Amino acid sequence: MAGKSPLQASDGQRVALKAMSGGADRAQADRARAILLTLSGWTSADIAEAFGVREDTVRLWRSDFMKGGIDALLASVAAGPAPIKAEAALRVAGPLLEAPVADRPNWTLARLAEEIKRQEGVSISRSQLSKVLRQKGGSDFGGRGTR
């Protein structure tokens, strides 16, 4: 049986929710909008349908907000294993790619991966190496990307 949610928010929380609802992180914005809609009288079913989620998900967002306020709606990154391959790749690739372009060999992703394996004993795929280098910022390595 559907009933009115006991959810309440202070004026300050409403302002913060409105700001969060327009943010770049879609999941976080959706959670904020769901809380604002709840405060406007929408039911879990209505919100779930609008956002394409389950009613239980909407209830969870409400519960999180009631227990922890705005901070409970913020996106969090789950802890994972240490990025061993990425760290090894950057230890090797950094010095190689920081040399002036005129003074260094042409480092392809395949050649870099081979050099990382030789120096660090760690195998990394070309696609993963590409991601690691992009995250680090290709311009940090002499302004030229690798292929």
N, CA, C and O atoms as a GROMACS GRO file, in nm:
protein
  588
    1MET      N    1   0.083  -0.117   0.000
    1MET     CA    2   0.000   0.000   0.000
    1MET      C    3   0.088   0.124   0.000
    1MET      O    4   0.177   0.138   0.084
    2ALA      N    5   0.063   0.214  -0.093
    2ALA     CA    6   0.143   0.335  -0.106
    2ALA      C    7   0.098   0.438  -0.005
    2ALA      O    8  -0.022   0.456   0.019
    3GLY      N    9   0.195   0.504   0.055
    3GLY     CA   10   0.164   0.609   0.150
    3GLY      C   11   0.257   0.726   0.128
    3GLY      O   12   0.348   0.719   0.045
    4LYS      N   13   0.235   0.832   0.202
    4LYS     CA   14   0.320   0.949   0.189
    4LYS      C   15   0.452   0.921   0.258
    4LYS      O   16   0.455   0.871   0.371
    5SER      N   17   0.560   0.954   0.191
    5SER     CA   18   0.693   0.934   0.247
    5SER      C   19   0.717   1.030   0.363
    5SER      O   20   0.678   1.146   0.356
    6PRO      N   21   0.782   0.981   0.469
    6PRO     CA   22   0.812   1.068   0.582
    6PRO      C   23   0.935   1.157   0.556
    6PRO      O   24   0.980   1.230   0.644
    7LEU      N   25   0.988   1.150   0.436
    7LEU     CA   26   1.110   1.224   0.401
    7LEU      C   27   1.090   1.374   0.417
    7LEU      O   28   0.989   1.429   0.374
    8GLN      N   29   1.188   1.438   0.478
    8GLN     CA   30   1.187   1.584   0.492
    8GLN      C   31   1.325   1.635   0.460
    8GLN      O   32   1.424   1.563   0.473
    9ALA      N   33   1.331   1.760   0.417
    9ALA     CA   34   1.461   1.822   0.387
    9ALA      C   35   1.456   1.968   0.430
    9ALA      O   36   1.354   2.036   0.415
   10SER      N   37   1.567   2.015   0.481
   10SER     CA   38   1.578   2.156   0.519
   10SER      C   39   1.591   2.241   0.392
   10SER      O   40   1.613   2.188   0.283
   11ASP      N   41   1.577   2.371   0.408
   11ASP     CA   42   1.592   2.461   0.293
   11ASP      C   43   1.732   2.447   0.233
   11ASP      O   44   1.749   2.446   0.112
   12GLY      N   45   1.830   2.435   0.320
   12GLY     CA   46   1.968   2.418   0.273
   12GLY      C   47   1.986   2.288   0.196
   12GLY      O   48   2.055   2.286   0.094
   13GLN      N   49   1.924   2.183   0.244
   13GLN     CA   50   1.932   2.055   0.173
   13GLN      C   51   1.862   2.063   0.038
   13GLN      O   52   1.909   2.007  -0.061
   14ARG      N   53   1.749   2.133   0.033
   14ARG     CA   54   1.677   2.148  -0.095
   14ARG      C   55   1.764   2.223  -0.197
   14ARG      O   56   1.768   2.186  -0.314
   15VAL      N   57   1.831   2.326  -0.152
   15VAL     CA   58   1.920   2.402  -0.242
   15VAL      C   59   2.031   2.311  -0.292
   15VAL      O   60   2.063   2.310  -0.411
   16ALA      N   61   2.090   2.234  -0.202
   16ALA     CA   62   2.198   2.143  -0.240
   16ALA      C   63   2.147   2.034  -0.334
   16ALA      O   64   2.216   1.998  -0.430
   17LEU      N   65   2.027   1.982  -0.310
   17LEU     CA   66   1.968   1.881  -0.398
   17LEU      C   67   1.943   1.937  -0.537
   17LEU      O   68   1.969   1.869  -0.637
   18LYS      N   69   1.894   2.060  -0.546
   18LYS     CA   70   1.871   2.123  -0.676
   18LYS      C   71   2.003   2.139  -0.751
   18LYS      O   72   2.010   2.113  -0.871
   19ALA      N   73   2.106   2.181  -0.681
   19ALA     CA   74   2.238   2.195  -0.745
   19ALA      C   75   2.290   2.060  -0.792
   19ALA      O   76   2.341   2.048  -0.903
   20MET      N   77   2.276   1.957  -0.709
   20MET     CA   78   2.323   1.824  -0.742
   20MET      C   79   2.243   1.766  -0.859
   20MET      O   80   2.297   1.690  -0.940
   21SER      N   81   2.116   1.801  -0.867
   21SER     CA   82   2.030   1.745  -0.971
   21SER      C   83   2.070   1.791  -1.111
   21SER      O   84   2.032   1.729  -1.210
   22GLY      N   85   2.146   1.899  -1.118
   22GLY     CA   86   2.193   1.948  -1.248
   22GLY      C   87   2.339   1.915  -1.274
   22GLY      O   88   2.398   1.966  -1.369
   23GLY      N   89   2.397   1.832  -1.190
   23GLY     CA   90   2.539   1.799  -1.202
   23GLY      C   91   2.569   1.705  -1.316
   23GLY      O   92   2.479   1.647  -1.378
   24ALA      N   93   2.698   1.688  -1.344
   24ALA     CA   94   2.745   1.605  -1.456
   24ALA      C   95   2.733   1.455  -1.426
   24ALA      O   96   2.718   1.376  -1.519
   25ASP      N   97   2.740   1.416  -1.301
   25ASP     CA   98   2.730   1.274  -1.264
   25ASP      C   99   2.583   1.236  -1.268
   25ASP      O  100   2.505   1.272  -1.180
   26ARG      N  101   2.545   1.161  -1.372
   26ARG     CA  102   2.402   1.132  -1.394
   26ARG      C  103   2.341   1.053  -1.279
   26ARG      O  104   2.230   1.084  -1.235
   27ALA      N  105   2.411   0.952  -1.229
   27ALA     CA  106   2.355   0.870  -1.121
   27ALA      C  107   2.331   0.956  -0.997
   27ALA      O  108   2.228   0.943  -0.930
   28GLN      N  109   2.425   1.041  -0.967
   28GLN     CA  110   2.412   1.130  -0.851
   28GLN      C  111   2.298   1.228  -0.873
   28GLN      O  112   2.220   1.254  -0.782
   29ALA      N  113   2.288   1.283  -0.995
   29ALA     CA  114   2.180   1.377  -1.028
   29ALA      C  115   2.044   1.308  -1.018
   29ALA      O  116   1.948   1.367  -0.968
   30ASP      N  117   2.036   1.185  -1.064
   30ASP     CA  118   1.910   1.110  -1.055
   30ASP      C  119   1.868   1.090  -0.911
   30ASP      O  120   1.751   1.104  -0.878
   31ARG      N  121   1.962   1.056  -0.824
   31ARG     CA  122   1.929   1.037  -0.683
   31ARG      C  123   1.876   1.167  -0.623
   31ARG      O  124   1.778   1.166  -0.548
   32ALA      N  125   1.942   1.278  -0.657
   32ALA     CA  126   1.896   1.408  -0.605
   32ALA      C  127   1.757   1.441  -0.658
   32ALA      O  128   1.672   1.488  -0.583
   33ARG      N  129   1.734   1.418  -0.787
   33ARG     CA  130   1.603   1.446  -0.845
   33ARG      C  131   1.495   1.358  -0.782
   33ARG      O  132   1.383   1.402  -0.759
   34ALA      N  133   1.530   1.234  -0.754
   34ALA     CA  134   1.433   1.143  -0.691
   34ALA      C  135   1.393   1.195  -0.554
   34ALA      O  136   1.276   1.186  -0.516
   35ILE      N  137   1.487   1.248  -0.480
   35ILE     CA  138   1.455   1.303  -0.348
   35ILE      C  139   1.367   1.426  -0.364
   35ILE      O  140   1.270   1.443  -0.290
   36LEU      N  141   1.401   1.513  -0.459
   36LEU     CA  142   1.320   1.632  -0.482
   36LEU      C  143   1.178   1.594  -0.524
   36LEU      O  144   1.081   1.656  -0.480
   37LEU      N  145   1.165   1.494  -0.609
   37LEU     CA  146   1.032   1.449  -0.651
   37LEU      C  147   0.953   1.390  -0.534
   37LEU      O  148   0.832   1.409  -0.524
   38THR      N  149   1.023   1.317  -0.447
   38THR     CA  150   0.958   1.263  -0.328
   38THR      C  151   0.903   1.377  -0.243
   38THR      O  152   0.790   1.371  -0.194
   39LEU      N  153   0.983   1.482  -0.226
   39LEU     CA  154   0.940   1.597  -0.148
   39LEU      C  155   0.821   1.668  -0.213
   39LEU      O  156   0.744   1.737  -0.146
   40SER      N  157   0.806   1.652  -0.345
   40SER     CA  158   0.694   1.710  -0.419
   40SER      C  159   0.571   1.620  -0.416
   40SER      O  160   0.466   1.657  -0.470
   41GLY      N  161   0.582   1.501  -0.354
   41GLY     CA  162   0.467   1.413  -0.340
   41GLY      C  163   0.463   1.295  -0.436
   41GLY      O  164   0.367   1.219  -0.434
   42TRP      N  165   0.565   1.277  -0.519
   42TRP     CA  166   0.568   1.162  -0.609
   42TRP      C  167   0.583   1.033  -0.529
   42TRP      O  168   0.645   1.032  -0.423
   43THR      N  169   0.527   0.926  -0.580
   43THR     CA  170   0.540   0.794  -0.516
   43THR      C  171   0.665   0.723  -0.567
   43THR      O  172   0.725   0.762  -0.667
   44SER      N  173   0.702   0.618  -0.496
   44SER     CA  174   0.816   0.536  -0.540
   44SER      C  175   0.792   0.480  -0.680
   44SER      O  176   0.882   0.477  -0.763
   45ALA      N  177   0.670   0.436  -0.704
   45ALA     CA  178   0.637   0.378  -0.834
   45ALA      C  179   0.652   0.480  -0.946
   45ALA      O  180   0.706   0.449  -1.052
   46ASP      N  181   0.605   0.602  -0.922
   46ASP     CA  182   0.615   0.708  -1.023
   46ASP      C  183   0.762   0.742  -1.053
   46ASP      O  184   0.802   0.757  -1.168
   47ILE      N  185   0.840   0.755  -0.948
   47ILE     CA  186   0.981   0.790  -0.963
   47ILE      C  187   1.055   0.676  -1.032
   47ILE      O  188   1.136   0.699  -1.122
   48ALA      N  189   1.027   0.554  -0.990
   48ALA     CA  190   1.092   0.437  -1.050
   48ALA      C  191   1.064   0.432  -1.200
   48ALA      O  192   1.154   0.406  -1.280
   49GLU      N  193   0.941   0.456  -1.237
   49GLU     CA  194   0.905   0.454  -1.379
   49GLU      C  195   0.975   0.567  -1.454
   49GLU      O  196   1.023   0.546  -1.566
   50ALA      N  197   0.982   0.684  -1.395
   50ALA     CA  198   1.044   0.799  -1.460
   50ALA      C  199   1.194   0.778  -1.483
   50ALA      O  200   1.248   0.823  -1.584
   51PHE      N  201   1.260   0.710  -1.390
   51PHE     CA  202   1.405   0.692  -1.398
   51PHE      C  203   1.446   0.555  -1.451
   51PHE      O  204   1.564   0.529  -1.470
   52GLY      N  205   1.349   0.467  -1.473
   52GLY     CA  206   1.382   0.334  -1.524
   52GLY      C  207   1.455   0.248  -1.424
   52GLY      O  208   1.543   0.170  -1.460
   53VAL      N  209   1.417   0.263  -1.297
   53VAL     CA  210   1.477   0.182  -1.190
   53VAL      C  211   1.365   0.110  -1.116
   53VAL      O  212   1.247   0.133  -1.142
   54ARG      N  213   1.402   0.025  -1.023
   54ARG     CA  214   1.303  -0.046  -0.942
   54ARG      C  215   1.257   0.042  -0.826
   54ARG      O  216   1.330   0.131  -0.781
   55GLU      N  217   1.138   0.016  -0.780
   55GLU     CA  218   1.086   0.091  -0.665
   55GLU      C  219   1.176   0.075  -0.543
   55GLU      O  220   1.196   0.169  -0.466
   56ASP      N  221   1.232  -0.044  -0.526
   56ASP     CA  222   1.322  -0.068  -0.413
   56ASP      C  223   1.444   0.024  -0.421
   56ASP      O  224   1.496   0.067  -0.318
   57THR      N  225   1.488   0.054  -0.541
   57THR     CA  226   1.603   0.143  -0.558
   57THR      C  227   1.567   0.283  -0.510
   57THR      O  228   1.645   0.348  -0.441
   58VAL      N  229   1.448   0.329  -0.546
   58VAL     CA  230   1.402   0.461  -0.502
   58VAL      C  231   1.393   0.463  -0.350
   58VAL      O  232   1.434   0.560  -0.286
   59ARG      N  233   1.340   0.358  -0.292
   59ARG     CA  234   1.329   0.351  -0.145
   59ARG      C  235   1.467   0.352  -0.080
   59ARG      O  236   1.486   0.413   0.026
   60LEU      N  237   1.563   0.286  -0.142
   60LEU     CA  238   1.700   0.285  -0.091
   60LEU      C  239   1.758   0.427  -0.093
   60LEU      O  240   1.822   0.470   0.003
   61TRP      N  241   1.737   0.498  -0.203
   61TRP     CA  242   1.787   0.636  -0.212
   61TRP      C  243   1.726   0.722  -0.102
   61TRP      O  244   1.795   0.801  -0.039
   62ARG      N  245   1.597   0.706  -0.078
   62ARG     CA  246   1.530   0.782   0.027
   62ARG      C  247   1.589   0.748   0.163
   62ARG      O  248   1.618   0.836   0.244
   63SER      N  249   1.604   0.620   0.187
   63SER     CA  250   1.659   0.574   0.315
   63SER      C  251   1.800   0.629   0.335
   63SER      O  252   1.834   0.676   0.444
   64ASP      N  253   1.880   0.623   0.230
   64ASP     CA  254   2.016   0.677   0.240
   64ASP      C  255   2.013   0.825   0.276
   64ASP      O  256   2.089   0.871   0.361
   65PHE      N  257   1.924   0.899   0.210
   65PHE     CA  258   1.914   1.043   0.236
   65PHE      C  259   1.869   1.069   0.380
   65PHE      O  260   1.923   1.156   0.448
   66MET      N  261   1.769   0.993   0.426
   66MET     CA  262   1.720   1.013   0.562
   66MET      C  263   1.828   0.983   0.666
   66MET      O  264   1.833   1.048   0.771
   67LYS      N  265   1.913   0.886   0.638
   67LYS     CA  266   2.018   0.849   0.734
   67LYS      C  267   2.141   0.939   0.725
   67LYS      O  268   2.200   0.974   0.827
   68GLY      N  269   2.178   0.976   0.601
   68GLY     CA  270   2.306   1.047   0.585
   68GLY      C  271   2.300   1.179   0.514
   68GLY      O  272   2.404   1.240   0.488
   69GLY      N  273   2.180   1.226   0.481
   69GLY     CA  274   2.169   1.356   0.415
   69GLY      C  275   2.229   1.356   0.274
   69GLY      O  276   2.237   1.252   0.209
   70ILE      N  277   2.269   1.474   0.231
   70ILE     CA  278   2.323   1.493   0.096
   70ILE      C  279   2.444   1.403   0.071
   70ILE      O  280   2.456   1.344  -0.036
   71ASP      N  281   2.532   1.392   0.169
   71ASP     CA  282   2.654   1.312   0.152
   71ASP      C  283   2.624   1.167   0.115
   71ASP      O  284   2.702   1.103   0.045
   72ALA      N  285   2.511   1.116   0.162
   72ALA     CA  286   2.476   0.977   0.134
   72ALA      C  287   2.436   0.956  -0.013
   72ALA      O  288   2.433   0.843  -0.060
   73LEU      N  289   2.407   1.064  -0.084
   73LEU     CA  290   2.369   1.054  -0.225
   73LEU      C  291   2.489   1.070  -0.318
   73LEU      O  292   2.479   1.041  -0.437
   74LEU      N  293   2.601   1.114  -0.265
   74LEU     CA  294   2.719   1.136  -0.348
   74LEU      C  295   2.771   1.004  -0.401
   74LEU      O  296   2.768   0.902  -0.333
   75ALA      N  297   2.819   1.009  -0.523
   75ALA     CA  298   2.876   0.889  -0.585
   75ALA      C  299   3.005   0.853  -0.512
   75ALA      O  300   3.084   0.940  -0.475
   76SER      N  301   3.025   0.726  -0.493
   76SER     CA  302   3.148   0.680  -0.430
   76SER      C  303   3.210   0.572  -0.517
   76SER      O  304   3.140   0.496  -0.584
   77VAL      N  305   3.340   0.566  -0.513
   77VAL     CA  306   3.412   0.466  -0.591
   77VAL      C  307   3.452   0.355  -0.496
   77VAL      O  308   3.519   0.378  -0.395
   78ALA      N  309   3.411   0.235  -0.530
   78ALA     CA  310   3.447   0.121  -0.446
   78ALA      C  311   3.597   0.095  -0.454
   78ALA      O  312   3.658   0.108  -0.560
   79ALA      N  313   3.653   0.060  -0.342
   79ALA     CA  314   3.795   0.028  -0.339
   79ALA      C  315   3.820  -0.098  -0.420
   79ALA      O  316   3.741  -0.192  -0.417
   80GLY      N  317   3.927  -0.098  -0.492
   80GLY     CA  318   3.962  -0.214  -0.572
   80GLY      C  319   4.108  -0.249  -0.551
   80GLY      O  320   4.175  -0.190  -0.467
   81PRO      N  321   4.156  -0.345  -0.627
   81PRO     CA  322   4.296  -0.383  -0.612
   81PRO      C  323   4.388  -0.271  -0.660
   81PRO      O  324   4.350  -0.187  -0.741
   82ALA      N  325   4.509  -0.271  -0.609
   82ALA     CA  326   4.608  -0.172  -0.651
   82ALA      C  327   4.634  -0.188  -0.800
   82ALA      O  328   4.638  -0.300  -0.851
   83PRO      N  329   4.652  -0.076  -0.870
   83PRO     CA  330   4.674  -0.082  -1.015
   83PRO      C  331   4.820  -0.119  -1.048
   83PRO      O  332   4.896  -0.036  -1.097
   84ILE      N  333   4.855  -0.242  -1.020
   84ILE     CA  334   4.994  -0.288  -1.034
   84ILE      C  335   5.044  -0.269  -1.177
   84ILE      O  336   5.154  -0.217  -1.197
   85LYS      N  337   4.966  -0.312  -1.275
   85LYS     CA  338   5.010  -0.302  -1.414
   85LYS      C  339   5.023  -0.156  -1.457
   85LYS      O  340   5.118  -0.119  -1.526
   86ALA      N  341   4.929  -0.074  -1.418
   86ALA     CA  342   4.933   0.067  -1.455
   86ALA      C  343   5.054   0.136  -1.394
   86ALA      O  344   5.123   0.214  -1.460
   87GLU      N  345   5.081   0.106  -1.268
   87GLU     CA  346   5.197   0.167  -1.202
   87GLU      C  347   5.326   0.123  -1.268
   87GLU      O  348   5.416   0.205  -1.289
   88ALA      N  349   5.337  -0.005  -1.302
   88ALA     CA  350   5.456  -0.055  -1.370
   88ALA      C  351   5.470   0.010  -1.506
   88ALA      O  352   5.580   0.049  -1.547
   89ALA      N  353   5.359   0.024  -1.577
   89ALA     CA  354   5.362   0.085  -1.710
   89ALA      C  355   5.412   0.228  -1.702
   89ALA      O  356   5.494   0.270  -1.784
   90LEU      N  357   5.363   0.303  -1.606
   90LEU     CA  358   5.405   0.442  -1.595
   90LEU      C  359   5.551   0.456  -1.550
   90LEU      O  360   5.619   0.550  -1.590
   91ARG      N  361   5.598   0.364  -1.466
   91ARG     CA  362   5.739   0.367  -1.424
   91ARG      C  363   5.831   0.351  -1.544
   91ARG      O  364   5.936   0.415  -1.552
   92VAL      N  365   5.790   0.266  -1.638
   92VAL     CA  366   5.874   0.241  -1.756
   92VAL      C  367   5.848   0.346  -1.864
   92VAL      O  368   5.943   0.404  -1.917
   93ALA      N  369   5.723   0.368  -1.897
   93ALA     CA  370   5.689   0.455  -2.010
   93ALA      C  371   5.722   0.602  -1.981
   93ALA      O  372   5.762   0.675  -2.071
   94GLY      N  373   5.705   0.645  -1.858
   94GLY     CA  374   5.729   0.785  -1.825
   94GLY      C  375   5.865   0.834  -1.872
   94GLY      O  376   5.871   0.927  -1.953
   95PRO      N  377   5.973   0.776  -1.823
   95PRO     CA  378   6.105   0.822  -1.866
   95PRO      C  379   6.128   0.806  -2.017
   95PRO      O  380   6.192   0.890  -2.080
   96LEU      N  381   6.077   0.698  -2.074
   96LEU     CA  382   6.097   0.676  -2.218
   96LEU      C  383   6.029   0.782  -2.302
   96LEU      O  384   6.085   0.828  -2.402
   97LEU      N  385   5.909   0.822  -2.263
   97LEU     CA  386   5.831   0.916  -2.342
   97LEU      C  387   5.859   1.062  -2.308
   97LEU      O  388   5.817   1.152  -2.381
   98GLU      N  389   5.928   1.087  -2.197
   98GLU     CA  390   5.961   1.224  -2.160
   98GLU      C  391   6.083   1.276  -2.234
   98GLU      O  392   6.106   1.397  -2.237
   99ALA      N  393   6.162   1.188  -2.294
   99ALA     CA  394   6.279   1.231  -2.370
   99ALA      C  395   6.232   1.315  -2.488
   99ALA      O  396   6.123   1.292  -2.541
  100PRO      N  397   6.313   1.414  -2.529
  100PRO     CA  398   6.275   1.494  -2.645
  100PRO      C  399   6.246   1.404  -2.766
  100PRO      O  400   6.317   1.306  -2.790
  101VAL      N  401   6.143   1.438  -2.840
  101VAL     CA  402   6.099   1.355  -2.952
  101VAL      C  403   6.212   1.328  -3.050
  101VAL      O  404   6.225   1.217  -3.101
  102ALA      N  405   6.295   1.428  -3.075
  102ALA     CA  406   6.404   1.411  -3.172
  102ALA      C  407   6.507   1.310  -3.125
  102ALA      O  408   6.578   1.251  -3.207
  103ASP      N  409   6.517   1.288  -2.993
  103ASP     CA  410   6.621   1.202  -2.937
  103ASP      C  411   6.572   1.064  -2.896
  103ASP      O  412   6.649   0.988  -2.836
  104ARG      N  413   6.449   1.029  -2.927
  104ARG     CA  414   6.399   0.901  -2.880
  104ARG      C  415   6.347   0.817  -2.995
  104ARG      O  416   6.311   0.869  -3.101
  105PRO      N  417   6.344   0.685  -2.973
  105PRO     CA  418   6.286   0.598  -3.076
  105PRO      C  419   6.135   0.618  -3.084
  105PRO      O  420   6.074   0.677  -2.996
  106ASN      N  421   6.077   0.569  -3.191
  106ASN     CA  422   5.932   0.574  -3.208
  106ASN      C  423   5.871   0.464  -3.123
  106ASN      O  424   5.883   0.346  -3.156
  107TRP      N  425   5.804   0.501  -3.013
  107TRP     CA  426   5.746   0.403  -2.922
  107TRP      C  427   5.601   0.378  -2.958
  107TRP      O  428   5.516   0.465  -2.939
  108THR      N  429   5.573   0.262  -3.010
  108THR     CA  430   5.435   0.220  -3.034
  108THR      C  431   5.384   0.155  -2.905
  108THR      O  432   5.463   0.124  -2.816
  109LEU      N  433   5.255   0.136  -2.897
  109LEU     CA  434   5.199   0.068  -2.779
  109LEU      C  435   5.256  -0.072  -2.766
  109LEU      O  436   5.286  -0.117  -2.655
  110ALA      N  437   5.269  -0.142  -2.878
  110ALA     CA  438   5.323  -0.278  -2.874
  110ALA      C  439   5.467  -0.278  -2.822
  110ALA      O  440   5.503  -0.362  -2.739
  111ARG      N  441   5.548  -0.185  -2.871
  111ARG     CA  442   5.688  -0.180  -2.825
  111ARG      C  443   5.697  -0.140  -2.678
  111ARG      O  444   5.779  -0.194  -2.604
  112LEU      N  445   5.613  -0.046  -2.638
  112LEU     CA  446   5.611  -0.007  -2.497
  112LEU      C  447   5.570  -0.124  -2.408
  112LEU      O  448   5.630  -0.147  -2.303
  113ALA      N  449   5.469  -0.198  -2.450
  113ALA     CA  450   5.424  -0.314  -2.372
  113ALA      C  451   5.536  -0.416  -2.358
  113ALA      O  452   5.555  -0.474  -2.251
  114GLU      N  453   5.610  -0.438  -2.466
  114GLU     CA  454   5.724  -0.531  -2.460
  114GLU      C  455   5.831  -0.481  -2.364
  114GLU      O  456   5.888  -0.559  -2.288
  115GLU      N  457   5.858  -0.351  -2.368
  115GLU     CA  458   5.960  -0.294  -2.280
  115GLU      C  459   5.917  -0.301  -2.134
  115GLU      O  460   5.999  -0.325  -2.045
  116ILE      N  461   5.788  -0.280  -2.108
  116ILE     CA  462   5.736  -0.290  -1.971
  116ILE      C  463   5.752  -0.433  -1.921
  116ILE      O  464   5.791  -0.455  -1.806
  117LYS      N  465   5.722  -0.530  -2.007
  117LYS     CA  466   5.738  -0.671  -1.970
  117LYS      C  467   5.885  -0.702  -1.941
  117LYS      O  468   5.917  -0.771  -1.844
  118ARG      N  469   5.974  -0.649  -2.025
  118ARG     CA  470   6.118  -0.675  -2.007
  118ARG      C  471   6.169  -0.613  -1.877
  118ARG      O  472   6.243  -0.678  -1.803
  119GLN      N  473   6.132  -0.488  -1.849
  119GLN     CA  474   6.186  -0.418  -1.733
  119GLN      C  475   6.115  -0.454  -1.602
  119GLN      O  476   6.180  -0.463  -1.497
  120GLU      N  477   5.985  -0.474  -1.607
  120GLU     CA  478   5.906  -0.492  -1.485
  120GLU      C  479   5.853  -0.634  -1.466
  120GLU      O  480   5.810  -0.671  -1.357
  121GLY      N  481   5.856  -0.713  -1.574
  121GLY     CA  482   5.802  -0.849  -1.566
  121GLY      C  483   5.649  -0.852  -1.560
  121GLY      O  484   5.591  -0.950  -1.513
  122VAL      N  485   5.586  -0.746  -1.608
  122VAL     CA  486   5.441  -0.734  -1.603
  122VAL      C  487   5.389  -0.724  -1.745
  122VAL      O  488   5.436  -0.642  -1.823
  123SER      N  489   5.291  -0.809  -1.779
  123SER     CA  490   5.228  -0.803  -1.910
  123SER      C  491   5.108  -0.710  -1.903
  123SER      O  492   5.024  -0.721  -1.814
  124ILE      N  493   5.101  -0.619  -1.999
  124ILE     CA  494   4.987  -0.528  -2.007
  124ILE      C  495   4.945  -0.522  -2.153
  124ILE      O  496   5.029  -0.511  -2.242
  125SER      N  497   4.815  -0.530  -2.178
  125SER     CA  498   4.765  -0.526  -2.316
  125SER      C  499   4.783  -0.386  -2.373
  125SER      O  500   4.795  -0.288  -2.299
  126ARG      N  501   4.785  -0.377  -2.505
  126ARG     CA  502   4.798  -0.247  -2.570
  126ARG      C  503   4.679  -0.157  -2.535
  126ARG      O  504   4.696  -0.037  -2.513
  127SER      N  505   4.559  -0.216  -2.530
  127SER     CA  506   4.442  -0.133  -2.500
  127SER      C  507   4.449  -0.079  -2.357
  127SER      O  508   4.416   0.037  -2.332
  128GLN      N  509   4.492  -0.162  -2.263
  128GLN     CA  510   4.505  -0.116  -2.124
  128GLN      C  511   4.616  -0.012  -2.112
  128GLN      O  512   4.602   0.086  -2.041
  129LEU      N  513   4.726  -0.035  -2.182
  129LEU     CA  514   4.836   0.060  -2.181
  129LEU      C  515   4.790   0.194  -2.238
  129LEU      O  516   4.824   0.300  -2.184
  130SER      N  517   4.712   0.190  -2.343
  130SER     CA  518   4.659   0.312  -2.403
  130SER      C  519   4.574   0.389  -2.301
  130SER      O  520   4.586   0.511  -2.290
  131LYS      N  521   4.489   0.318  -2.227
  131LYS     CA  522   4.405   0.382  -2.125
  131LYS      C  523   4.492   0.447  -2.017
  131LYS      O  524   4.466   0.560  -1.975
  132VAL      N  525   4.593   0.374  -1.972
  132VAL     CA  526   4.680   0.424  -1.866
  132VAL      C  527   4.750   0.552  -1.911
  132VAL      O  528   4.758   0.650  -1.836
  133LEU      N  529   4.801   0.551  -2.034
  133LEU     CA  530   4.872   0.667  -2.085
  133LEU      C  531   4.777   0.786  -2.105
  133LEU      O  532   4.815   0.900  -2.079
  134ARG      N  533   4.654   0.760  -2.152
  134ARG     CA  534   4.556   0.869  -2.169
  134ARG      C  535   4.520   0.929  -2.035
  134ARG      O  536   4.507   1.051  -2.022
  135GLN      N  537   4.503   0.843  -1.933
  135GLN     CA  538   4.467   0.894  -1.800
  135GLN      C  539   4.580   0.978  -1.743
  135GLN      O  540   4.556   1.079  -1.677
  136LYS      N  541   4.701   0.937  -1.769
  136LYS     CA  542   4.817   1.012  -1.723
  136LYS      C  543   4.825   1.144  -1.798
  136LYS      O  544   4.866   1.246  -1.742
  137GLY      N  545   4.786   1.142  -1.924
  137GLY     CA  546   4.789   1.262  -2.007
  137GLY      C  547   4.901   1.253  -2.108
  137GLY      O  548   5.017   1.276  -2.074
  138GLY      N  549   4.868   1.219  -2.229
  138GLY     CA  550   4.968   1.203  -2.334
  138GLY      C  551   5.056   1.324  -2.351
  138GLY      O  552   5.172   1.311  -2.390
  139SER      N  553   5.002   1.446  -2.323
  139SER     CA  554   5.082   1.566  -2.340
  139SER      C  555   5.192   1.576  -2.235
  139SER      O  556   5.288   1.651  -2.253
  140ASP      N  557   5.180   1.501  -2.126
  140ASP     CA  558   5.286   1.500  -2.026
  140ASP      C  559   5.410   1.428  -2.077
  140ASP      O  560   5.517   1.440  -2.018
  141PHE      N  561   5.396   1.353  -2.185
  141PHE     CA  562   5.507   1.275  -2.238
  141PHE      C  563   5.555   1.335  -2.370
  141PHE      O  564   5.550   1.269  -2.474
  142GLY      N  565   5.599   1.458  -2.366
  142GLY     CA  566   5.656   1.518  -2.484
  142GLY      C  567   5.553   1.566  -2.586
  142GLY      O  568   5.590   1.601  -2.698
  143GLY      N  569   5.426   1.568  -2.550
  143GLY     CA  570   5.324   1.623  -2.635
  143GLY      C  571   5.283   1.535  -2.752
  143GLY      O  572   5.210   1.581  -2.840
  144ARG      N  573   5.326   1.412  -2.755
  144ARG     CA  574   5.294   1.326  -2.867
  144ARG      C  575   5.236   1.195  -2.816
  144ARG      O  576   5.295   1.134  -2.727
  145GLY      N  577   5.126   1.151  -2.868
  145GLY     CA  578   5.066   1.026  -2.828
  145GLY      C  579   5.136   0.908  -2.889
  145GLY      O  580   5.229   0.925  -2.968
  146THR      N  581   5.094   0.788  -2.855
  146THR     CA  582   5.150   0.666  -2.911
  146THR      C  583   5.041   0.591  -2.984
  146THR      O  584   4.923   0.615  -2.962
  147ARG      N  585   5.081   0.502  -3.070
  147ARG     CA  586   4.983   0.419  -3.143
  147ARG      C  587   5.013   0.274  -3.124
  147ARG      O  588   4.942   0.189  -3.178
   0.00000   0.00000   0.00000
